[in-house]
Amino acid sequence: MEIEFMYDKLFLVTNGLISLVNMVLLFITFKRFKAWLMPPGDHPEEHEHKTEKLNERKISVRIRRNRRKDAGDSILMSMFTEKRLLQELEKATEELFFIKKTVSLKDLAGLLCTNQRYVSYILKKHKKLDFTSFVQQCRVDYFIKLVGQNPDLLNENMAVLASKVGFSSFSKFSTVFKAQKGITPLEYFQTLRAKR
């Protein structure tokens, strides 16, 4: 009698477990069938997933924008690399990389065998200038050096000299020169001629 009672309990427990497994499988099958019937894009799970992805992208874009604003602060660079890039920058400046009228940050990065972010970082940290301002400063300094070394250039057309140092137009050269030196190139020439 006791053995029959144990078999009855075992039978009930086994049937209960099998019923539970069947219900779970039926539920899963129903969910898949329902998903199969729905047109693409109408799935609630898919919508939630897309919303999460969109929010992640928005956050990612904000982070990237903030990183760009703080680009100088967020770059990790070894002291060795920084020193090497500074030396290469000085060498490129001595070799007059800035004479090319269409010189770009990408060109300079190629000359220094590095990427554009590193070049921008070096210029910002050590020269306190962005790329365009640095190139313009190099051009003006080179112009002054040329005229100082060769006073005969005072008789040359200033637009030709501006072109020789890399400026695309005399008006641009004049604007940059005045912003950096406080006087126009013509006034600068007049003071040099007066000293002769």
C-alpha positions in Angstrom: 0.0 0.0 0.0 2.8 2.3 0.9 4.6 1.6 -2.4 1.4 2.4 -4.4 1.1 5.7 -2.5 4.8 6.5 -3.5 4.0 5.7 -7.1 1.0 7.9 -7.1 3.0 10.8 -5.7 5.8 10.2 -8.2 3.2 10.0 -11.0 1.7 13.3 -9.9 5.0 15.1 -9.6 6.2 13.8 -13.0 2.9 14.8 -14.7 3.2 18.3 -13.0 6.7 18.8 -14.3 5.8 17.7 -17.8 2.8 20.0 -17.8 4.9 22.9 -16.6 7.5 22.2 -19.4 4.7 22.0 -21.9 3.2 25.3 -20.8 6.6 27.0 -21.1 7.1 25.6 -24.6 3.6 26.6 -25.6 4.2 30.1 -24.4 7.5 30.4 -26.3 5.9 29.0 -29.4 3.0 31.5 -29.1 5.4 34.4 -28.8 7.4 33.3 -31.8 4.3 32.8 -33.9 3.0 36.2 -32.9 6.3 37.8 -33.8 6.2 35.9 -37.2 2.8 37.3 -38.0 3.7 40.9 -37.2 5.0 43.1 -40.0 8.7 44.3 -39.6 9.1 47.3 -37.3 5.9 46.6 -35.3 7.6 44.4 -32.7 7.5 46.0 -29.3 10.8 44.5 -28.3 12.3 45.8 -31.5 10.9 49.2 -30.8 12.4 49.2 -27.3 15.7 48.0 -28.7 15.7 50.8 -31.3 14.9 53.4 -28.7 17.7 52.2 -26.5 20.2 52.2 -29.4 19.0 55.7 -30.4 19.5 57.0 -26.8 23.0 55.3 -26.7 23.9 57.1 -30.0 22.7 60.5 -28.6 24.8 60.0 -25.5 27.8 58.9 -27.6 27.5 61.9 -29.9 27.4 64.2 -26.8 30.5 62.5 -25.4 32.3 62.9 -28.7 31.4 66.6 -28.9 32.6 67.2 -25.4 35.8 65.3 -26.3 36.3 67.5 -29.3 35.9 70.6 -27.1 38.4 69.3 -24.7 40.6 67.7 -27.3 43.8 69.1 -25.8 43.0 67.7 -22.4 41.9 64.2 -23.5 44.9 63.0 -25.5 47.2 60.5 -23.9 50.7 60.8 -25.4 54.1 59.7 -24.1 56.7 62.2 -23.3 58.9 60.5 -25.9 56.3 61.0 -28.7 55.7 64.6 -27.6 59.4 65.4 -27.8 59.8 63.7 -31.1 56.8 65.5 -32.6 58.1 68.9 -31.4 61.5 68.2 -33.0 59.8 67.1 -36.2 57.6 70.2 -36.2 60.7 72.5 -35.8 62.3 70.6 -38.7 59.2 70.9 -40.9 59.1 74.7 -40.0 62.8 75.1 -40.9 62.1 73.3 -44.2 59.2 75.8 -44.9 56.3 73.4 -45.0 54.0 76.5 -44.8 55.1 78.0 -48.1 52.6 75.7 -49.9 49.4 77.8 -50.4 47.1 74.9 -49.8 48.9 73.3 -46.9 46.6 71.5 -44.6 46.7 69.9 -41.1 46.6 66.5 -42.9 49.8 67.5 -44.8 51.6 68.5 -41.7 50.5 65.3 -39.9 51.9 63.4 -42.8 55.2 65.2 -42.6 55.4 64.5 -38.9 54.4 60.8 -39.4 51.5 61.1 -37.0 47.8 61.8 -36.9 46.0 65.2 -37.1 44.8 65.1 -33.4 48.4 64.8 -32.2 49.5 67.7 -34.3 46.6 69.9 -33.1 47.5 68.9 -29.5 51.2 69.8 -30.0 50.3 73.1 -31.5 47.8 74.0 -28.9 50.0 72.9 -26.0 53.4 74.2 -27.1 52.6 77.0 -29.5 49.3 78.1 -28.0 47.9 78.3 -31.5 45.5 76.3 -33.8 46.9 75.0 -37.1 45.7 78.0 -39.3 47.1 80.6 -36.9 50.4 78.7 -36.6 50.8 78.6 -40.4 49.9 82.3 -40.7 52.4 83.2 -38.0 55.1 81.1 -39.7 54.4 82.9 -43.0 54.6 86.4 -41.5 57.8 85.6 -39.6 59.4 84.2 -42.7 58.3 87.3 -44.7 60.0 89.5 -42.0 63.1 87.3 -42.1 63.4 87.4 -45.9 63.1 91.2 -46.0 65.5 91.6 -43.1 68.1 89.4 -44.8 67.7 90.9 -48.3 66.8 94.7 -48.2 66.6 94.7 -52.0 63.2 92.9 -51.5 61.9 96.3 -50.3 61.7 97.3 -53.9 59.6 94.2 -54.9 55.9 94.1 -55.3 54.4 93.2 -52.0 51.8 90.9 -53.5 54.6 88.9 -55.1 56.3 88.7 -51.7 53.1 87.6 -50.0 52.7 84.9 -52.6 56.3 83.7 -52.1 55.7 83.2 -48.4 52.5 81.2 -49.0 49.6 83.6 -48.9 47.0 83.2 -51.6 46.2 86.9 -51.8 47.7 90.2 -50.7 44.5 91.2 -48.8 44.7 88.1 -46.7 48.4 88.7 -46.1 47.8 92.3 -45.1 45.0 91.4 -42.7 47.0 88.6 -41.0 50.2 90.8 -40.9 48.3 93.7 -39.2 46.6 91.3 -36.7 50.0 89.9 -35.7 52.2 93.0 -35.8 49.8 95.8 -35.2 50.8 97.6 -38.4 50.2 97.0 -42.1 52.9 95.5 -44.4 53.1 98.9 -46.2 53.8 100.7 -42.9 56.4 98.0 -42.0 58.1 98.6 -45.4 58.1 102.3 -44.9 59.8 102.0 -41.5 62.4 99.7 -43.0 63.0 102.1 -45.9 63.4 105.0 -43.4 66.1 103.0 -41.6 68.1 102.5 -44.8 
